[in-house]
Amino acid sequence: MSESRLDQSLESIISSRKQSARKGRGGRRSDAGRPSATAAPVGGVKKSTKQAKQPKAAPTGPAPTGGESKIMISNLPLDVEQGQLQDYFASAVGVGRPKKILMQYGPNGKSLGSATVIFNRAEQASKATTALNGVKIDNRPIRVDLLVSAANVPASTKQSSLADRVTQPKKDKPKPWPRRP
């Protein structure tokens, strides 16, 4: 039977399968009462006649941020609150009052010991990062990272190919057999 199918066209194989499926698979309902299905188009999906929407133009430059800059503070004591951080930045650090402080909380409502601080100017954020990174609070050093948006990341230089970067391990030379006098 497989030899004869090799000689048949695809359309005749499909039509013979449809006929054999109608004959022998008991338990199937007839198509009575169902609306007749329209034949599928050749491409598989019928495209609407409406005119397709024009894609939106991609931005050509970085989005205006107004000079905002963010820092991420981690390893804070769990009892530190938003107001305490605002007062600390305004008075002790001397960088000025932050625009917004976002404390991170877990699902149970307790602090996770980290916060994102948003400043109006990038100079404030860089000054706060250098002044606070590694400072100990309750004998625990905090970590302060300057967050940079993807638009502000400098373009990376083209890296060399993988073949140029791979180095072969040096093979040890065999030790000479000790000579006996």
Buried (B, 14 or more C-beta within 10 A) or exposed (E): EEEEEEEEEEEEEEEEEEEEEEEEEEEEEEEEEEEEEEEEEEEEEEEEEEEEEEEEEEEEEEEEEEEBBBBBBBEBEEEBEBEEBBEBBEEEBEBBEBBEBEBBEEEEEEBEBBBBBBBBBBEBBBBBBEBBBEBEBEEEEBBBEBBEEEEEEEEEEEEEEEEEEEEEEEEEEEEEEEEEE
